[in-house]
């Protein structure tokens, strides 16, 4: 994982890629939810569980999700919420180390929050 600190301008260069990654992540999560809806009964004990098409499909989706999260982490991003498409990047604003806060659909990173704080605490840059 990157330990790079981004300026808002540098982090903004990542938005096109993050938009693609988060969009793919949301699609895979939606598939997992659909698959979960197909499970009627609890699985048998592990000793007797020889697998199922739904279980195999879910495993494929989970692997895809982990791969995408790893790509976000390679850029130093921290995924905060898949549904909302929230990703934080370690950054510097006015000489302070902060989280640069991006939400899916935003064209630029315009907000930040302190370490240990969350989306509800974000402030405009």
C-alpha positions as CSV (number, residue, x, y, z in Angstrom):
1,X,0.0,0.0,0.0
2,X,1.2,3.5,-0.8
3,X,2.2,5.8,1.9
4,X,2.2,8.8,-0.4
5,X,0.5,12.0,0.7
6,X,-1.5,13.6,-2.1
7,X,-2.3,17.2,-2.8
8,X,-5.9,17.7,-3.8
9,X,-4.8,18.3,-7.4
10,X,-2.7,15.1,-7.5
11,X,-5.6,13.1,-6.0
12,X,-8.0,14.6,-8.6
13,X,-5.9,12.9,-11.3
14,X,-7.1,9.5,-9.8
15,X,-10.8,10.3,-10.1
16,X,-11.3,8.7,-13.6
17,X,-9.7,5.5,-12.5
18,X,-11.5,5.5,-9.1
19,X,-14.8,6.1,-10.9
20,X,-14.3,3.0,-13.0
21,X,-13.1,0.9,-10.1
22,X,-15.9,1.9,-7.7
23,X,-18.5,1.4,-10.5
24,X,-17.2,-2.1,-11.0
25,X,-17.1,-2.7,-7.3
26,X,-20.8,-1.7,-6.9
27,X,-21.8,-4.0,-9.8
28,X,-20.1,-7.0,-8.1
29,X,-21.6,-6.1,-4.8
30,X,-25.0,-6.0,-6.4
31,X,-24.4,-9.5,-7.9
32,X,-23.5,-10.8,-4.4
33,X,-26.8,-9.4,-3.0
34,X,-28.7,-11.0,-5.9
35,X,-27.0,-14.3,-5.2
36,X,-27.7,-14.0,-1.4
37,X,-31.4,-13.7,-2.3
38,X,-31.2,-17.1,-4.0
39,X,-30.2,-18.8,-0.8
40,X,-33.3,-20.2,0.9
41,X,-31.9,-22.4,3.6
42,X,-28.8,-22.4,5.7
43,X,-25.9,-24.4,4.1
44,X,-25.4,-27.9,5.4
45,X,-22.5,-28.5,7.9
46,X,-19.1,-28.0,6.2
47,X,-18.5,-31.8,6.3
48,X,-21.3,-32.4,3.9
49,X,-21.0,-29.2,1.9
50,X,-19.8,-30.1,-1.6
51,X,-20.5,-26.7,-3.1
52,X,-23.3,-25.2,-5.1
53,X,-23.6,-23.1,-8.2
54,X,-24.6,-20.1,-6.1
55,X,-21.7,-20.6,-3.7
56,X,-19.3,-20.8,-6.6
57,X,-20.7,-17.7,-8.2
58,X,-20.4,-15.8,-4.9
59,X,-16.8,-16.9,-4.5
60,X,-16.1,-15.4,-8.0
61,X,-17.7,-12.2,-7.0
62,X,-15.8,-11.9,-3.7
63,X,-12.5,-12.5,-5.5
64,X,-13.4,-9.7,-8.0
65,X,-14.3,-7.4,-5.1
66,X,-11.0,-8.1,-3.3
67,X,-9.1,-7.5,-6.5
68,X,-10.7,-4.1,-7.0
69,X,-10.2,-3.1,-3.4
70,X,-6.5,-4.0,-3.8
71,X,-6.2,-1.7,-6.8
72,X,-7.7,1.2,-4.8
73,X,-5.2,0.5,-2.0
74,X,-2.3,0.5,-4.5
75,X,-3.1,4.2,-4.9
76,X,-3.2,4.7,-1.2
77,X,-7.0,4.9,-1.2
78,X,-9.0,3.6,1.6
79,X,-12.5,2.4,0.7
80,X,-15.0,3.6,3.2
81,X,-18.4,2.6,1.8
82,X,-19.1,0.7,-1.4
83,X,-22.8,1.7,-1.7
84,X,-21.9,5.4,-1.4
85,X,-18.7,5.1,-3.3
86,X,-16.6,6.7,-0.6
87,X,-12.8,6.6,-0.9
88,X,-10.3,8.6,1.2
89,X,-6.8,9.4,0.2
90,X,-4.0,10.4,2.6
91,X,-3.3,14.0,1.8
92,X,-2.0,17.4,2.8
93,X,-4.2,20.5,3.1
94,X,-2.7,23.8,4.3
95,X,0.3,21.9,5.6
96,X,-1.8,19.4,7.6
97,X,-2.0,15.6,7.0
98,X,-5.7,14.8,6.4
99,X,-7.9,12.4,4.5
100,X,-8.9,13.8,1.1
101,X,-12.5,12.7,0.8
102,X,-14.1,11.6,-2.5
103,X,-17.5,10.3,-3.2
104,X,-18.6,8.6,-6.4
105,X,-20.1,11.1,-8.8
106,X,-18.0,14.0,-7.6
107,X,-15.8,15.5,-10.4
108,X,-13.1,16.7,-8.0
109,X,-12.0,16.2,-4.5
110,X,-13.3,19.3,-2.7
111,X,-13.5,18.1,0.9
112,X,-11.3,16.6,3.6
113,X,-11.5,15.4,7.1
114,X,-9.1,14.8,9.9
115,X,-7.8,11.3,10.7
116,X,-10.2,9.5,13.0
117,X,-13.1,11.4,11.6
118,X,-15.6,10.5,8.9
119,X,-17.7,11.7,6.0
120,X,-20.1,13.6,8.3
121,X,-17.1,15.6,9.5
122,X,-15.7,16.6,6.1
123,X,-14.8,20.2,5.4
124,X,-14.4,22.1,2.2
125,X,-10.9,22.6,1.0
